[in-house]
């Protein structure tokens, strides 16, 4: 089985964006589900999943920001928005 990569993924990062790295522990069942999803959907990776999940959570909780919306939509639909 393919291991999830926790190193910086340069194809996901936009060099114009400011990126902050953080480490977090995931429950085993969440990590397995994410790994299985990535194996079935090769156009997704763990970075894209986490960015979409965090952006979606913040939007659901009422945080309104154009950059956040662009990040969420871009991750969900593989779009790259330019300013």
C-alpha positions, -999 to 999 in steps of 0.1 A, spaced: 0 0 0 11 35 -8 22 55 23 10 91 27 37 116 22 40 143 48 69 162 31 63 194 11 47 187 -22 58 213 -47 32 205 -73 4 214 -48 19 245 -35 16 278 -53 49 296 -49 30 330 -46 10 317 -17 23 319 19 25 283 32 26 274 69 35 238 77 22 219 107 23 184 121 -7 167 135 -15 132 145 -45 115 128 -65 86 142 -56 54 124 -91 50 109 -90 86 95 -55 81 80 -66 48 65 -97 63 49 -77 92 35 -51 68 21 -78 46 5 -94 77 -10 -61 89 -25 -55 55 -40 -89 55 -56 -87 92 -67 -52 99 -80 -59 136 -87 -62 141 -50 -35 140 -23 -35 145 14 -27 182 11 -56 189 -11 -80 169 11 -69 187 43 -70 221 26 -105 215 13 -117 201 46 -103 230 67 -116 256 42 -150 239 41 -153 237 79 -144 274 83 -170 284 56 -197 262 73 -189 280 106 -196 314 89 -161 326 81 -164 346 49 -133 354 29 -127 356 -8 -93 339 -6 -108 311 15 -136 306 -9 -112 304 -38 -91 279 -20 -121 257 -12 -135 258 -48 -101 254 -63 -94 223 -42 -128 208 -48 -129 213 -85 -91 213 -94 -92 250 -104 -64 275 -101 -77 310 -96 -55 340 -104 -61 374 -89 
